[in-house]
């Protein structure tokens, strides 16, 4: 009898320990995905709901839960029920491109304490140019695709949101968008050069963008980008250059280019295999605005979008 009571007590203690362990969002999401892949929709529904009680605005789980609910409704012929913690979506209007004048001038490009490809710091002089206040949005890119009968890129996990920056487009597709837009009103739109990007992103000698002016993994959990223009603008009135989507630039990449860069209106190497990407994204930690990297022009990253500019000739 004493032995049985001891076993019972051990079982209760062990059970309480298990109960006390807090299952986090990622674990519920992992369980839900496993159930979903096995088409065990009741199990998937339960775990997606638990995940959403922890992060009720997480777009991936919300989207998956809707799929599960539809599958269950089809199976049982019952109406689809709402999320356990429904959120009223804020009505958004597709943003329209607006531009600000960036007055030309001379600045110090690069960073003496930065990475190898950020050196040497060198003097660059640029002419006036106009920069879009925000990255090209999903709504704006949809308009382009509809007008040209092109397909939208593959949707990301969080789905297309009109006021998010468009991502998952190649460098060439970004250039084609600029060419199409140029035909609409006669201006010659293009991607920013790397020098223009750093000049427009930096605020004088200031080379960093604080979280108040950018979306990073620390304030998005890496779940998705955010609506453009919802953080603080920089001194020019430009939004999200620090972080939301990273941005394609016009230049070919060469890690040693700064040592030979012309001082007047540099446009990058004449050729190369990768194109420059500037800025950080919702999935990255903040870095200096002098940070640079590159991707093959055909690559389509869920964290890379683009911004456009033009010159008033």
Secondary structure as a PSIPRED ss2 file (coil, helix, strand):
# PSIPRED VFORMAT (PSIPRED V4.0)

   1 X C   1.000  0.000  0.000
   2 X H   0.000  1.000  0.000
   3 X H   0.000  1.000  0.000
   4 X H   0.000  1.000  0.000
   5 X H   0.000  1.000  0.000
   6 X H   0.000  1.000  0.000
   7 X H   0.000  1.000  0.000
   8 X H   0.000  1.000  0.000
   9 X H   0.000  1.000  0.000
  10 X H   0.000  1.000  0.000
  11 X H   0.000  1.000  0.000
  12 X H   0.000  1.000  0.000
  13 X H   0.000  1.000  0.000
  14 X H   0.000  1.000  0.000
  15 X H   0.000  1.000  0.000
  16 X H   0.000  1.000  0.000
  17 X H   0.000  1.000  0.000
  18 X H   0.000  1.000  0.000
  19 X H   0.000  1.000  0.000
  20 X H   0.000  1.000  0.000
  21 X C   1.000  0.000  0.000
  22 X C   1.000  0.000  0.000
  23 X C   1.000  0.000  0.000
  24 X C   1.000  0.000  0.000
  25 X H   0.000  1.000  0.000
  26 X H   0.000  1.000  0.000
  27 X H   0.000  1.000  0.000
  28 X H   0.000  1.000  0.000
  29 X H   0.000  1.000  0.000
  30 X H   0.000  1.000  0.000
  31 X H   0.000  1.000  0.000
  32 X H   0.000  1.000  0.000
  33 X H   0.000  1.000  0.000
  34 X H   0.000  1.000  0.000
  35 X H   0.000  1.000  0.000
  36 X H   0.000  1.000  0.000
  37 X H   0.000  1.000  0.000
  38 X C   1.000  0.000  0.000
  39 X C   1.000  0.000  0.000
  40 X C   1.000  0.000  0.000
  41 X H   0.000  1.000  0.000
  42 X H   0.000  1.000  0.000
  43 X H   0.000  1.000  0.000
  44 X H   0.000  1.000  0.000
  45 X H   0.000  1.000  0.000
  46 X H   0.000  1.000  0.000
  47 X H   0.000  1.000  0.000
  48 X H   0.000  1.000  0.000
  49 X H   0.000  1.000  0.000
  50 X H   0.000  1.000  0.000
  51 X H   0.000  1.000  0.000
  52 X H   0.000  1.000  0.000
  53 X H   0.000  1.000  0.000
  54 X H   0.000  1.000  0.000
  55 X C   1.000  0.000  0.000
  56 X C   1.000  0.000  0.000
  57 X C   1.000  0.000  0.000
  58 X C   1.000  0.000  0.000
  59 X H   0.000  1.000  0.000
  60 X H   0.000  1.000  0.000
  61 X H   0.000  1.000  0.000
  62 X H   0.000  1.000  0.000
  63 X H   0.000  1.000  0.000
  64 X H   0.000  1.000  0.000
  65 X H   0.000  1.000  0.000
  66 X H   0.000  1.000  0.000
  67 X H   0.000  1.000  0.000
  68 X H   0.000  1.000  0.000
  69 X H   0.000  1.000  0.000
  70 X H   0.000  1.000  0.000
  71 X H   0.000  1.000  0.000
  72 X H   0.000  1.000  0.000
  73 X H   0.000  1.000  0.000
  74 X H   0.000  1.000  0.000
  75 X H   0.000  1.000  0.000
  76 X H   0.000  1.000  0.000
  77 X C   1.000  0.000  0.000
  78 X C   1.000  0.000  0.000
  79 X C   1.000  0.000  0.000
  80 X C   1.000  0.000  0.000
  81 X C   1.000  0.000  0.000
  82 X C   1.000  0.000  0.000
  83 X C   1.000  0.000  0.000
  84 X C   1.000  0.000  0.000
  85 X C   1.000  0.000  0.000
  86 X C   1.000  0.000  0.000
  87 X C   1.000  0.000  0.000
  88 X C   1.000  0.000  0.000
  89 X C   1.000  0.000  0.000
  90 X C   1.000  0.000  0.000
  91 X C   1.000  0.000  0.000
  92 X C   1.000  0.000  0.000
  93 X C   1.000  0.000  0.000
  94 X C   1.000  0.000  0.000
  95 X C   1.000  0.000  0.000
  96 X C   1.000  0.000  0.000
  97 X C   1.000  0.000  0.000
  98 X C   1.000  0.000  0.000
  99 X E   0.000  0.000  1.000
 100 X E   0.000  0.000  1.000
 101 X E   0.000  0.000  1.000
 102 X E   0.000  0.000  1.000
 103 X C   1.000  0.000  0.000
 104 X C   1.000  0.000  0.000
 105 X E   0.000  0.000  1.000
 106 X E   0.000  0.000  1.000
 107 X E   0.000  0.000  1.000
 108 X E   0.000  0.000  1.000
 109 X E   0.000  0.000  1.000
 110 X C   1.000  0.000  0.000
 111 X C   1.000  0.000  0.000
 112 X C   1.000  0.000  0.000
 113 X C   1.000  0.000  0.000
 114 X C   1.000  0.000  0.000
 115 X C   1.000  0.000  0.000
 116 X H   0.000  1.000  0.000
 117 X H   0.000  1.000  0.000
 118 X H   0.000  1.000  0.000
 119 X C   1.000  0.000  0.000
 120 X C   1.000  0.000  0.000
 121 X C   1.000  0.000  0.000
 122 X E   0.000  0.000  1.000
 123 X E   0.000  0.000  1.000
 124 X E   0.000  0.000  1.000
 125 X E   0.000  0.000  1.000
 126 X E   0.000  0.000  1.000
 127 X C   1.000  0.000  0.000
 128 X C   1.000  0.000  0.000
 129 X E   0.000  0.000  1.000
 130 X E   0.000  0.000  1.000
 131 X E   0.000  0.000  1.000
 132 X E   0.000  0.000  1.000
 133 X C   1.000  0.000  0.000
 134 X C   1.000  0.000  0.000
 135 X C   1.000  0.000  0.000
 136 X C   1.000  0.000  0.000
 137 X E   0.000  0.000  1.000
 138 X H   0.000  1.000  0.000
 139 X H   0.000  1.000  0.000
 140 X H   0.000  1.000  0.000
 141 X H   0.000  1.000  0.000
 142 X H   0.000  1.000  0.000
 143 X H   0.000  1.000  0.000
 144 X H   0.000  1.000  0.000
 145 X H   0.000  1.000  0.000
 146 X H   0.000  1.000  0.000
 147 X H   0.000  1.000  0.000
 148 X H   0.000  1.000  0.000
 149 X C   1.000  0.000  0.000
 150 X C   1.000  0.000  0.000
 151 X C   1.000  0.000  0.000
 152 X C   1.000  0.000  0.000
 153 X C   1.000  0.000  0.000
 154 X C   1.000  0.000  0.000
 155 X C   1.000  0.000  0.000
 156 X C   1.000  0.000  0.000
 157 X C   1.000  0.000  0.000
 158 X C   1.000  0.000  0.000
 159 X C   1.000  0.000  0.000
 160 X C   1.000  0.000  0.000
 161 X C   1.000  0.000  0.000
 162 X C   1.000  0.000  0.000
 163 X C   1.000  0.000  0.000
 164 X E   0.000  0.000  1.000
 165 X E   0.000  0.000  1.000
 166 X C   1.000  0.000  0.000
 167 X C   1.000  0.000  0.000
 168 X C   1.000  0.000  0.000
 169 X C   1.000  0.000  0.000
 170 X C   1.000  0.000  0.000
 171 X H   0.000  1.000  0.000
 172 X H   0.000  1.000  0.000
 173 X H   0.000  1.000  0.000
 174 X H   0.000  1.000  0.000
 175 X H   0.000  1.000  0.000
 176 X H   0.000  1.000  0.000
 177 X H   0.000  1.000  0.000
 178 X H   0.000  1.000  0.000
 179 X H   0.000  1.000  0.000
 180 X H   0.000  1.000  0.000
 181 X H   0.000  1.000  0.000
 182 X H   0.000  1.000  0.000
 183 X H   0.000  1.000  0.000
 184 X H   0.000  1.000  0.000
 185 X H   0.000  1.000  0.000
 186 X C   1.000  0.000  0.000
 187 X C   1.000  0.000  0.000
 188 X C   1.000  0.000  0.000
 189 X C   1.000  0.000  0.000
 190 X E   0.000  0.000  1.000
 191 X E   0.000  0.000  1.000
 192 X C   1.000  0.000  0.000
 193 X C   1.000  0.000  0.000
 194 X H   0.000  1.000  0.000
 195 X H   0.000  1.000  0.000
 196 X H   0.000  1.000  0.000
 197 X H   0.000  1.000  0.000
 198 X H   0.000  1.000  0.000
 199 X H   0.000  1.000  0.000
 200 X H   0.000  1.000  0.000
 201 X H   0.000  1.000  0.000
 202 X C   1.000  0.000  0.000
 203 X E   0.000  0.000  1.000
 204 X C   1.000  0.000  0.000
 205 X C   1.000  0.000  0.000
 206 X E   0.000  0.000  1.000
 207 X C   1.000  0.000  0.000
 208 X C   1.000  0.000  0.000
 209 X C   1.000  0.000  0.000
 210 X C   1.000  0.000  0.000
 211 X H   0.000  1.000  0.000
 212 X H   0.000  1.000  0.000
 213 X H   0.000  1.000  0.000
 214 X C   1.000  0.000  0.000
 215 X C   1.000  0.000  0.000
 216 X C   1.000  0.000  0.000
 217 X H   0.000  1.000  0.000
 218 X H   0.000  1.000  0.000
 219 X H   0.000  1.000  0.000
 220 X H   0.000  1.000  0.000
 221 X C   1.000  0.000  0.000
 222 X C   1.000  0.000  0.000
 223 X C   1.000  0.000  0.000
 224 X C   1.000  0.000  0.000
 225 X C   1.000  0.000  0.000
 226 X C   1.000  0.000  0.000
 227 X E   0.000  0.000  1.000
 228 X C   1.000  0.000  0.000
 229 X C   1.000  0.000  0.000
 230 X C   1.000  0.000  0.000
 231 X C   1.000  0.000  0.000
 232 X C   1.000  0.000  0.000
 233 X C   1.000  0.000  0.000
 234 X C   1.000  0.000  0.000
 235 X C   1.000  0.000  0.000
 236 X C   1.000  0.000  0.000
 237 X C   1.000  0.000  0.000
 238 X C   1.000  0.000  0.000
 239 X C   1.000  0.000  0.000
 240 X C   1.000  0.000  0.000
 241 X C   1.000  0.000  0.000
 242 X C   1.000  0.000  0.000
 243 X E   0.000  0.000  1.000
 244 X E   0.000  0.000  1.000
 245 X C   1.000  0.000  0.000
 246 X E   0.000  0.000  1.000
 247 X E   0.000  0.000  1.000
 248 X E   0.000  0.000  1.000
 249 X E   0.000  0.000  1.000
 250 X E   0.000  0.000  1.000
 251 X E   0.000  0.000  1.000
 252 X E   0.000  0.000  1.000
 253 X C   1.000  0.000  0.000
 254 X C   1.000  0.000  0.000
 255 X C   1.000  0.000  0.000
 256 X C   1.000  0.000  0.000
 257 X H   0.000  1.000  0.000
 258 X H   0.000  1.000  0.000
 259 X H   0.000  1.000  0.000
 260 X C   1.000  0.000  0.000
 261 X C   1.000  0.000  0.000
 262 X C   1.000  0.000  0.000
 263 X C   1.000  0.000  0.000
 264 X E   0.000  0.000  1.000
 265 X C   1.000  0.000  0.000
 266 X C   1.000  0.000  0.000
 267 X C   1.000  0.000  0.000
 268 X C   1.000  0.000  0.000
 269 X E   0.000  0.000  1.000
 270 X C   1.000  0.000  0.000
 271 X C   1.000  0.000  0.000
 272 X C   1.000  0.000  0.000
 273 X C   1.000  0.000  0.000
 274 X C   1.000  0.000  0.000
 275 X E   0.000  0.000  1.000
 276 X E   0.000  0.000  1.000
 277 X E   0.000  0.000  1.000
 278 X E   0.000  0.000  1.000
 279 X C   1.000  0.000  0.000
 280 X E   0.000  0.000  1.000
 281 X E   0.000  0.000  1.000
 282 X C   1.000  0.000  0.000
 283 X C   1.000  0.000  0.000
 284 X C   1.000  0.000  0.000
 285 X C   1.000  0.000  0.000
 286 X C   1.000  0.000  0.000
 287 X C   1.000  0.000  0.000
 288 X C   1.000  0.000  0.000
 289 X C   1.000  0.000  0.000
 290 X C   1.000  0.000  0.000
 291 X C   1.000  0.000  0.000
 292 X E   0.000  0.000  1.000
 293 X E   0.000  0.000  1.000
 294 X E   0.000  0.000  1.000
 295 X E   0.000  0.000  1.000
 296 X C   1.000  0.000  0.000
 297 X C   1.000  0.000  0.000
 298 X C   1.000  0.000  0.000
 299 X C   1.000  0.000  0.000
 300 X C   1.000  0.000  0.000
 301 X C   1.000  0.000  0.000
 302 X C   1.000  0.000  0.000
 303 X C   1.000  0.000  0.000
 304 X E   0.000  0.000  1.000
 305 X E   0.000  0.000  1.000
 306 X E   0.000  0.000  1.000
 307 X C   1.000  0.000  0.000
 308 X E   0.000  0.000  1.000
 309 X E   0.000  0.000  1.000
 310 X E   0.000  0.000  1.000
 311 X C   1.000  0.000  0.000
 312 X C   1.000  0.000  0.000
 313 X C   1.000  0.000  0.000
